[in-house]
Amino acid sequence: MIALAREDHAKARFLTVAEVAALLRVSNMTVYRLIGAGELAAVRVGKSYRLREDDVDKYLGDRYTEAG
């Protein structure tokens, strides 16, 4: 089971906080707040965070609503 999880992470594309902020068109601080609140999953690498692109896509998909 752990080996499977490692394979998933090894193939995953990781984004920096700045990349996610640009993608969502919010500030870096907003991304840090979302991480702290547990709304966005992140991995700590040294003193910085990395977010899986799939997790960001899931976050957006869960909050998507159609207008009209």
Biopython code that builds the backbone (N, CA, C, O; Angstrom):
import numpy as np
from Bio.PDB.StructureBuilder import StructureBuilder

atoms = [
    (1, "MET", "N", (0.828, -1.201, 0.000)),
    (1, "MET", "CA", (0.000, 0.000, 0.000)),
    (1, "MET", "C", (0.866, 1.255, 0.000)),
    (1, "MET", "O", (0.592, 2.203, -0.736)),
    (2, "ILE", "N", (1.905, 1.261, 0.821)),
    (2, "ILE", "CA", (2.785, 2.426, 0.881)),
    (2, "ILE", "C", (3.527, 2.588, -0.437)),
    (2, "ILE", "O", (3.719, 3.712, -0.899)),
    (3, "ALA", "N", (3.946, 1.486, -1.050)),
    (3, "ALA", "CA", (4.642, 1.555, -2.337)),
    (3, "ALA", "C", (3.740, 2.176, -3.400)),
    (3, "ALA", "O", (4.208, 2.959, -4.226)),
    (4, "LEU", "N", (2.453, 1.836, -3.387)),
    (4, "LEU", "CA", (1.516, 2.403, -4.351)),
    (4, "LEU", "C", (1.397, 3.909, -4.147)),
    (4, "LEU", "O", (1.378, 4.662, -5.121)),
    (5, "ALA", "N", (1.317, 4.358, -2.900)),
    (5, "ALA", "CA", (1.228, 5.787, -2.607)),
    (5, "ALA", "C", (2.486, 6.511, -3.080)),
    (5, "ALA", "O", (2.399, 7.626, -3.594)),
    (6, "ARG", "N", (3.637, 5.899, -2.915)),
    (6, "ARG", "CA", (4.885, 6.518, -3.366)),
    (6, "ARG", "C", (4.903, 6.664, -4.878)),
    (6, "ARG", "O", (5.376, 7.673, -5.401)),
    (7, "GLU", "N", (4.385, 5.653, -5.591)),
    (7, "GLU", "CA", (4.332, 5.733, -7.042)),
    (7, "GLU", "C", (3.427, 6.871, -7.491)),
    (7, "GLU", "O", (3.748, 7.583, -8.442)),
    (8, "ASP", "N", (2.290, 7.047, -6.808)),
    (8, "ASP", "CA", (1.370, 8.132, -7.145)),
    (8, "ASP", "C", (2.055, 9.484, -6.968)),
    (8, "ASP", "O", (1.932, 10.360, -7.824)),
    (9, "HIS", "N", (2.770, 9.655, -5.867)),
    (9, "HIS", "CA", (3.458, 10.920, -5.604)),
    (9, "HIS", "C", (4.617, 11.122, -6.567)),
    (9, "HIS", "O", (4.901, 12.253, -6.964)),
    (10, "ALA", "N", (5.286, 10.050, -6.946)),
    (10, "ALA", "CA", (6.420, 10.162, -7.857)),
    (10, "ALA", "C", (5.971, 10.626, -9.242)),
    (10, "ALA", "O", (6.704, 11.341, -9.925)),
    (11, "LYS", "N", (4.781, 10.224, -9.653)),
    (11, "LYS", "CA", (4.271, 10.604, -10.969)),
    (11, "LYS", "C", (3.523, 11.937, -10.938)),
    (11, "LYS", "O", (3.266, 12.528, -11.987)),
    (12, "ALA", "N", (3.180, 12.402, -9.761)),
    (12, "ALA", "CA", (2.395, 13.623, -9.628)),
    (12, "ALA", "C", (3.226, 14.845, -9.994)),
    (12, "ALA", "O", (4.446, 14.857, -9.829)),
    (13, "ARG", "N", (2.553, 15.860, -10.487)),
    (13, "ARG", "CA", (3.203, 17.136, -10.764)),
    (13, "ARG", "C", (2.934, 18.037, -9.569)),
    (13, "ARG", "O", (1.783, 18.246, -9.185)),
    (14, "PHE", "N", (3.996, 18.567, -8.987)),
    (14, "PHE", "CA", (3.873, 19.425, -7.823)),
    (14, "PHE", "C", (4.038, 20.881, -8.221)),
    (14, "PHE", "O", (4.860, 21.219, -9.073)),
    (15, "LEU", "N", (3.243, 21.736, -7.590)),
    (15, "LEU", "CA", (3.275, 23.169, -7.855)),
    (15, "LEU", "C", (3.718, 23.916, -6.608)),
    (15, "LEU", "O", (3.492, 23.454, -5.490)),
    (16, "THR", "N", (4.341, 25.055, -6.796)),
    (16, "THR", "CA", (4.713, 25.904, -5.667)),
    (16, "THR", "C", (3.500, 26.736, -5.246)),
    (16, "THR", "O", (2.499, 26.802, -5.958)),
    (17, "VAL", "N", (3.607, 27.357, -4.096)),
    (17, "VAL", "CA", (2.534, 28.235, -3.614)),
    (17, "VAL", "C", (2.314, 29.372, -4.607)),
    (17, "VAL", "O", (1.173, 29.741, -4.886)),
    (18, "ALA", "N", (3.390, 29.922, -5.136)),
    (18, "ALA", "CA", (3.275, 31.027, -6.092)),
    (18, "ALA", "C", (2.572, 30.582, -7.375)),
    (18, "ALA", "O", (1.769, 31.331, -7.931)),
    (19, "GLU", "N", (2.865, 29.380, -7.842)),
    (19, "GLU", "CA", (2.208, 28.867, -9.042)),
    (19, "GLU", "C", (0.717, 28.663, -8.810)),
    (19, "GLU", "O", (-0.097, 28.986, -9.675)),
    (20, "VAL", "N", (0.357, 28.129, -7.648)),
    (20, "VAL", "CA", (-1.061, 27.920, -7.319)),
    (20, "VAL", "C", (-1.765, 29.270, -7.178)),
    (20, "VAL", "O", (-2.891, 29.436, -7.647)),
    (21, "ALA", "N", (-1.108, 30.225, -6.537)),
    (21, "ALA", "CA", (-1.693, 31.556, -6.375)),
    (21, "ALA", "C", (-1.966, 32.192, -7.744)),
    (21, "ALA", "O", (-3.022, 32.791, -7.952)),
    (22, "ALA", "N", (-1.025, 32.063, -8.667)),
    (22, "ALA", "CA", (-1.218, 32.615, -10.008)),
    (22, "ALA", "C", (-2.351, 31.893, -10.732)),
    (22, "ALA", "O", (-3.148, 32.523, -11.427)),
    (23, "LEU", "N", (-2.423, 30.581, -10.570)),
    (23, "LEU", "CA", (-3.476, 29.789, -11.206)),
    (23, "LEU", "C", (-4.858, 30.189, -10.692)),
    (23, "LEU", "O", (-5.808, 30.305, -11.467)),
    (24, "LEU", "N", (-4.961, 30.400, -9.376)),
    (24, "LEU", "CA", (-6.245, 30.753, -8.762)),
    (24, "LEU", "C", (-6.517, 32.254, -8.797)),
    (24, "LEU", "O", (-7.616, 32.706, -8.478)),
    (25, "ARG", "N", (-5.499, 33.018, -9.188)),
    (25, "ARG", "CA", (-5.576, 34.484, -9.194)),
    (25, "ARG", "C", (-5.888, 35.049, -7.816)),
    (25, "ARG", "O", (-6.760, 35.902, -7.646)),
    (26, "VAL", "N", (-5.140, 34.539, -6.835)),
    (26, "VAL", "CA", (-5.215, 35.030, -5.458)),
    (26, "VAL", "C", (-3.793, 35.296, -4.981)),
    (26, "VAL", "O", (-2.836, 35.017, -5.702)),
    (27, "SER", "N", (-3.650, 35.823, -3.795)),
    (27, "SER", "CA", (-2.317, 36.093, -3.255)),
    (27, "SER", "C", (-1.700, 34.818, -2.683)),
    (27, "SER", "O", (-2.396, 33.841, -2.408)),
    (28, "ASN", "N", (-0.383, 34.853, -2.511)),
    (28, "ASN", "CA", (0.310, 33.730, -1.870)),
    (28, "ASN", "C", (-0.257, 33.494, -0.475)),
    (28, "ASN", "O", (-0.418, 32.351, -0.049)),
    (29, "MET", "N", (-0.555, 34.572, 0.227)),
    (29, "MET", "CA", (-1.066, 34.458, 1.596)),
    (29, "MET", "C", (-2.395, 33.697, 1.614)),
    (29, "MET", "O", (-2.645, 32.919, 2.535)),
    (30, "THR", "N", (-3.238, 33.910, 0.621)),
    (30, "THR", "CA", (-4.511, 33.187, 0.553)),
    (30, "THR", "C", (-4.261, 31.691, 0.412)),
    (30, "THR", "O", (-4.960, 30.885, 1.027)),
    (31, "VAL", "N", (-3.276, 31.316, -0.389)),
    (31, "VAL", "CA", (-2.945, 29.899, -0.553)),
    (31, "VAL", "C", (-2.440, 29.335, 0.770)),
    (31, "VAL", "O", (-2.825, 28.230, 1.155)),
    (32, "TYR", "N", (-1.584, 30.076, 1.470)),
    (32, "TYR", "CA", (-1.104, 29.624, 2.779)),
    (32, "TYR", "C", (-2.264, 29.464, 3.766)),
    (32, "TYR", "O", (-2.266, 28.533, 4.571)),
    (33, "ARG", "N", (-3.238, 30.355, 3.709)),
    (33, "ARG", "CA", (-4.414, 30.247, 4.589)),
    (33, "ARG", "C", (-5.235, 29.004, 4.253)),
    (33, "ARG", "O", (-5.710, 28.316, 5.156)),
    (34, "LEU", "N", (-5.407, 28.712, 2.969)),
    (34, "LEU", "CA", (-6.144, 27.516, 2.549)),
    (34, "LEU", "C", (-5.430, 26.247, 3.017)),
    (34, "LEU", "O", (-6.072, 25.281, 3.428)),
    (35, "ILE", "N", (-4.104, 26.257, 2.951)),
    (35, "ILE", "CA", (-3.319, 25.118, 3.443)),
    (35, "ILE", "C", (-3.507, 24.971, 4.944)),
    (35, "ILE", "O", (-3.763, 23.873, 5.440)),
    (36, "GLY", "N", (-3.380, 26.084, 5.668)),
    (36, "GLY", "CA", (-3.516, 26.065, 7.128)),
    (36, "GLY", "C", (-4.890, 25.623, 7.589)),
    (36, "GLY", "O", (-5.026, 24.973, 8.625)),
    (37, "ALA", "N", (-5.915, 25.976, 6.817)),
    (37, "ALA", "CA", (-7.295, 25.610, 7.164)),
    (37, "ALA", "C", (-7.615, 24.169, 6.767)),
    (37, "ALA", "O", (-8.682, 23.652, 7.098)),
    (38, "GLY", "N", (-6.691, 23.528, 6.060)),
    (38, "GLY", "CA", (-6.928, 22.151, 5.638)),
    (38, "GLY", "C", (-7.770, 22.025, 4.382)),
    (38, "GLY", "O", (-8.194, 20.925, 4.028)),
    (39, "GLU", "N", (-8.017, 23.137, 3.704)),
    (39, "GLU", "CA", (-8.825, 23.104, 2.491)),
    (39, "GLU", "C", (-8.014, 22.674, 1.274)),
    (39, "GLU", "O", (-8.565, 22.134, 0.315)),
    (40, "LEU", "N", (-6.719, 22.911, 1.313)),
    (40, "LEU", "CA", (-5.815, 22.481, 0.246)),
    (40, "LEU", "C", (-4.734, 21.601, 0.861)),
    (40, "LEU", "O", (-4.066, 21.999, 1.816)),
    (41, "ALA", "N", (-4.571, 20.408, 0.311)),
    (41, "ALA", "CA", (-3.533, 19.500, 0.799)),
    (41, "ALA", "C", (-2.181, 19.959, 0.270)),
    (41, "ALA", "O", (-2.062, 20.368, -0.884)),
    (42, "ALA", "N", (-1.161, 19.886, 1.124)),
    (42, "ALA", "CA", (0.180, 20.306, 0.726)),
    (42, "ALA", "C", (1.217, 19.426, 1.400)),
    (42, "ALA", "O", (0.969, 18.819, 2.441)),
    (43, "VAL", "N", (2.376, 19.375, 0.782)),
    (43, "VAL", "CA", (3.511, 18.637, 1.321)),
    (43, "VAL", "C", (4.584, 19.652, 1.689)),
    (43, "VAL", "O", (4.891, 20.556, 0.913)),
    (44, "ARG", "N", (5.139, 19.494, 2.858)),
    (44, "ARG", "CA", (6.198, 20.404, 3.285)),
    (44, "ARG", "C", (7.530, 19.887, 2.752)),
    (44, "ARG", "O", (7.888, 18.732, 2.984)),
    (45, "VAL", "N", (8.258, 20.733, 2.043)),
    (45, "VAL", "CA", (9.582, 20.400, 1.533)),
    (45, "VAL", "C", (10.532, 21.455, 2.068)),
    (45, "VAL", "O", (10.573, 22.585, 1.582)),
    (46, "GLY", "N", (11.296, 21.063, 3.081)),
    (46, "GLY", "CA", (12.145, 22.057, 3.745)),
    (46, "GLY", "C", (11.271, 23.101, 4.417)),
    (46, "GLY", "O", (10.439, 22.776, 5.264)),
    (47, "LYS", "N", (11.464, 24.353, 4.039)),
    (47, "LYS", "CA", (10.666, 25.432, 4.623)),
    (47, "LYS", "C", (9.526, 25.874, 3.720)),
    (47, "LYS", "O", (8.793, 26.805, 4.054)),
    (48, "SER", "N", (9.372, 25.213, 2.579)),
    (48, "SER", "CA", (8.324, 25.607, 1.644)),
    (48, "SER", "C", (7.300, 24.490, 1.463)),
    (48, "SER", "O", (7.497, 23.365, 1.922)),
    (49, "TYR", "N", (6.220, 24.819, 0.795)),
    (49, "TYR", "CA", (5.158, 23.858, 0.519)),
    (49, "TYR", "C", (5.111, 23.548, -0.963)),
    (49, "TYR", "O", (5.464, 24.376, -1.802)),
    (50, "ARG", "N", (4.663, 22.328, -1.270)),
    (50, "ARG", "CA", (4.365, 21.930, -2.639)),
    (50, "ARG", "C", (2.968, 21.328, -2.632)),
    (50, "ARG", "O", (2.587, 20.611, -1.706)),
    (51, "LEU", "N", (2.216, 21.632, -3.675)),
    (51, "LEU", "CA", (0.847, 21.150, -3.789)),
    (51, "LEU", "C", (0.720, 20.317, -5.053)),
    (51, "LEU", "O", (1.188, 20.712, -6.121)),
    (52, "ARG", "N", (0.085, 19.164, -4.924)),
    (52, "ARG", "CA", (-0.125, 18.313, -6.098)),
    (52, "ARG", "C", (-1.124, 18.982, -7.028)),
    (52, "ARG", "O", (-2.152, 19.498, -6.587)),
    (53, "GLU", "N", (-0.817, 18.970, -8.297)),
    (53, "GLU", "CA", (-1.706, 19.566, -9.282)),
    (53, "GLU", "C", (-3.092, 18.926, -9.226)),
    (53, "GLU", "O", (-4.098, 19.616, -9.388)),
    (54, "ASP", "N", (-3.153, 17.620, -8.998)),
    (54, "ASP", "CA", (-4.433, 16.915, -8.884)),
    (54, "ASP", "C", (-5.257, 17.434, -7.713)),
    (54, "ASP", "O", (-6.478, 17.553, -7.820)),
    (55, "ASP", "N", (-4.601, 17.744, -6.592)),
    (55, "ASP", "CA", (-5.310, 18.255, -5.418)),
    (55, "ASP", "C", (-5.871, 19.653, -5.686)),
    (55, "ASP", "O", (-6.967, 19.978, -5.229)),
    (56, "VAL", "N", (-5.129, 20.479, -6.419)),
    (56, "VAL", "CA", (-5.614, 21.815, -6.779)),
    (56, "VAL", "C", (-6.809, 21.684, -7.714)),
    (56, "VAL", "O", (-7.801, 22.396, -7.559)),
    (57, "ASP", "N", (-6.719, 20.774, -8.687)),
    (57, "ASP", "CA", (-7.844, 20.541, -9.596)),
    (57, "ASP", "C", (-9.082, 20.060, -8.847)),
    (57, "ASP", "O", (-10.197, 20.487, -9.145)),
    (58, "LYS", "N", (-8.884, 19.174, -7.873)),
    (58, "LYS", "CA", (-10.000, 18.674, -7.061)),
    (58, "LYS", "C", (-10.616, 19.808, -6.244)),
    (58, "LYS", "O", (-11.838, 19.911, -6.141)),
    (59, "TYR", "N", (-9.774, 20.653, -5.668)),
    (59, "TYR", "CA", (-10.253, 21.799, -4.890)),
    (59, "TYR", "C", (-11.140, 22.687, -5.761)),
    (59, "TYR", "O", (-12.218, 23.103, -5.336)),
    (60, "LEU", "N", (-10.687, 22.971, -6.965)),
    (60, "LEU", "CA", (-11.476, 23.811, -7.867)),
    (60, "LEU", "C", (-12.765, 23.107, -8.294)),
    (60, "LEU", "O", (-13.828, 23.726, -8.342)),
    (61, "GLY", "N", (-12.669, 21.833, -8.598)),
    (61, "GLY", "CA", (-13.843, 21.076, -9.020)),
    (61, "GLY", "C", (-14.913, 20.991, -7.949)),
    (61, "GLY", "O", (-16.105, 21.046, -8.251)),
    (62, "ASP", "N", (-14.493, 20.856, -6.692)),
    (62, "ASP", "CA", (-15.441, 20.773, -5.582)),
    (62, "ASP", "C", (-16.178, 22.089, -5.362)),
    (62, "ASP", "O", (-17.279, 22.102, -4.813)),
    (63, "ARG", "N", (-15.577, 23.187, -5.787)),
    (63, "ARG", "CA", (-16.166, 24.501, -5.543)),
    (63, "ARG", "C", (-16.786, 25.126, -6.790)),
    (63, "ARG", "O", (-17.264, 26.260, -6.760)),
    (64, "TYR", "N", (-16.771, 24.379, -7.871)),
    (64, "TYR", "CA", (-17.280, 24.896, -9.147)),
    (64, "TYR", "C", (-18.794, 24.926, -9.125)),
    (64, "TYR", "O", (-19.441, 23.960, -8.720)),
    (65, "THR", "N", (-19.351, 26.039, -9.562)),
    (65, "THR", "CA", (-20.804, 26.160, -9.738)),
    (65, "THR", "C", (-21.071, 26.823, -11.083)),
    (65, "THR", "O", (-20.330, 27.709, -11.508)),
    (66, "GLU", "N", (-22.120, 26.391, -11.737)),
    (66, "GLU", "CA", (-22.480, 26.989, -13.006)),
    (66, "GLU", "C", (-23.381, 28.182, -12.762)),
    (66, "GLU", "O", (-24.304, 28.124, -11.950)),
    (67, "ALA", "N", (-23.106, 29.261, -13.470)),
    (67, "ALA", "CA", (-23.909, 30.457, -13.354)),
    (67, "ALA", "C", (-25.056, 30.396, -14.363)),
    (67, "ALA", "O", (-24.911, 29.868, -15.465)),
    (68, "GLY", "N", (-26.176, 30.939, -13.962)),
    (68, "GLY", "CA", (-27.280, 31.061, -14.887)),
    (68, "GLY", "C", (-28.069, 29.853, -14.944)),
    (68, "GLY", "O", (-29.050, 29.791, -15.686)),
]
sb = StructureBuilder()
sb.init_structure("model")
sb.init_model(0)
sb.init_chain("A")
sb.init_seg("    ")
for serial, (resi, resn, name, xyz) in enumerate(atoms, 1):
    if name == "N":
        sb.init_residue(resn, " ", resi, " ")
    sb.init_atom(name, np.array(xyz, "f"), 0.0, 1.0, " ", f" {name:<3s}", serial, name[0])
structure = sb.get_structure()
